[in-house]
Amino acid sequence: MLSDFIAVGNLAWTLYRQCYLVARGAPQEFQHLLSEIAMLSESIQNLQQETSNPQSTLVRAGEDRVALVSQVMSRVEETLKELQKCANRYEKLGDASQPKAKQMWRRIK
């Protein structure tokens, strides 16, 4: 189960870094999304620590509570994967290494 938290945490951090690279000059909604992803990444890291500590409140609450958190994490992972697909699709639009004509063509497509 800890490996699931690590995988989701890594996905959140990767998505944050990918979005951060193109965030300058982006609309305020995008900036807000970036901030939310950063907070989500931090929350996942905290949950990783909680699940690995036998004395934590979460672990002492019982297996049902840990299972509930695990279910929530799987839903978070699904959402992050969808966001990752969007980020990958739009990342191509801002590739500065491409000639201007190719960038323009991608935007038109």
VMD Tcl script that draws the C-alpha trace (Angstrom):
set ca {
  {0.00 0.00 0.00}
  {2.86 2.39 0.73}
  {4.10 1.83 -2.81}
  {0.70 3.04 -4.10}
  {1.11 6.28 -2.14}
  {4.62 6.70 -3.51}
  {3.46 6.13 -7.09}
  {0.62 8.64 -6.76}
  {2.93 11.11 -5.03}
  {5.46 10.80 -7.84}
  {2.72 11.31 -10.42}
  {1.51 14.46 -8.65}
  {5.05 15.84 -8.45}
  {5.78 15.04 -12.10}
  {2.57 16.73 -13.19}
  {3.38 19.76 -11.05}
  {6.86 20.10 -12.58}
  {5.51 19.66 -16.09}
  {2.86 22.35 -15.57}
  {5.24 24.66 -13.72}
  {7.49 24.83 -16.77}
  {4.72 26.40 -18.84}
  {2.93 28.35 -16.09}
  {4.57 31.71 -16.67}
  {2.10 33.96 -18.41}
  {-0.68 31.36 -18.16}
  {-4.23 32.34 -17.19}
  {-5.10 32.65 -13.52}
  {-7.16 29.43 -13.64}
  {-4.06 27.51 -14.71}
  {-2.04 29.12 -11.93}
  {-4.73 28.05 -9.46}
  {-4.64 24.48 -10.79}
  {-0.87 24.44 -10.39}
  {-1.22 25.58 -6.79}
  {-3.80 22.85 -6.11}
  {-1.52 20.19 -7.57}
  {1.32 21.40 -5.33}
  {-0.90 21.16 -2.24}
  {-2.11 17.73 -3.32}
  {1.47 16.56 -3.71}
  {2.30 17.75 -0.19}
  {-0.81 16.07 1.22}
  {0.13 12.79 -0.42}
  {3.61 13.01 1.10}
  {2.02 13.53 4.53}
  {-0.23 10.51 4.01}
  {2.81 8.43 3.01}
  {4.41 9.30 6.32}
  {1.21 8.58 8.24}
  {0.73 5.13 6.72}
  {4.32 4.11 7.36}
  {4.22 5.13 11.03}
  {2.51 2.49 13.23}
  {1.91 5.14 15.92}
  {0.14 7.57 13.59}
  {-3.48 8.49 14.16}
  {-4.43 7.05 10.80}
  {-2.91 3.62 11.43}
  {-4.28 3.49 14.98}
  {-7.77 4.26 13.62}
  {-7.81 0.80 12.10}
  {-7.67 -1.06 8.83}
  {-11.03 0.33 7.68}
  {-9.71 3.88 7.84}
  {-6.50 2.94 6.05}
  {-8.53 1.13 3.36}
  {-10.71 4.23 2.92}
  {-7.65 6.42 2.43}
  {-6.31 3.87 -0.05}
  {-9.55 4.10 -2.06}
  {-9.34 7.87 -2.08}
  {-5.74 7.64 -3.31}
  {-6.75 5.39 -6.20}
  {-9.35 7.98 -7.26}
  {-6.76 10.73 -6.95}
  {-4.46 8.68 -9.15}
  {-7.17 8.36 -11.83}
  {-7.72 12.12 -11.78}
  {-3.99 12.85 -11.98}
  {-3.64 10.47 -14.93}
  {-6.39 12.35 -16.77}
  {-4.66 15.65 -16.02}
  {-1.39 14.12 -17.24}
  {-3.03 13.23 -20.56}
  {-4.19 16.83 -20.96}
  {-0.78 18.19 -20.01}
  {0.94 15.90 -22.50}
  {-1.43 16.93 -25.26}
  {-0.95 20.66 -24.66}
  {2.76 20.43 -23.93}
  {3.38 19.97 -27.65}
  {1.83 23.36 -28.36}
  {4.45 25.22 -26.37}
  {7.58 23.39 -27.52}
  {10.03 26.24 -28.11}
  {12.52 23.99 -29.90}
  {10.12 23.60 -32.83}
  {10.19 26.09 -35.70}
  {7.49 28.77 -35.51}
  {5.64 27.33 -38.52}
  {5.30 23.91 -36.86}
  {4.14 25.51 -33.60}
  {1.51 27.50 -35.49}
  {0.35 24.38 -37.34}
  {-0.05 22.46 -34.07}
  {-2.12 25.29 -32.65}
  {-4.35 25.29 -35.73}
  {-4.84 21.52 -35.45}
}
mol new
graphics top color blue
foreach p $ca { graphics top sphere $p radius 0.5 }
foreach p [lrange $ca 0 end-1] q [lrange $ca 1 end] { graphics top cylinder $p $q radius 0.2 }
display resetview
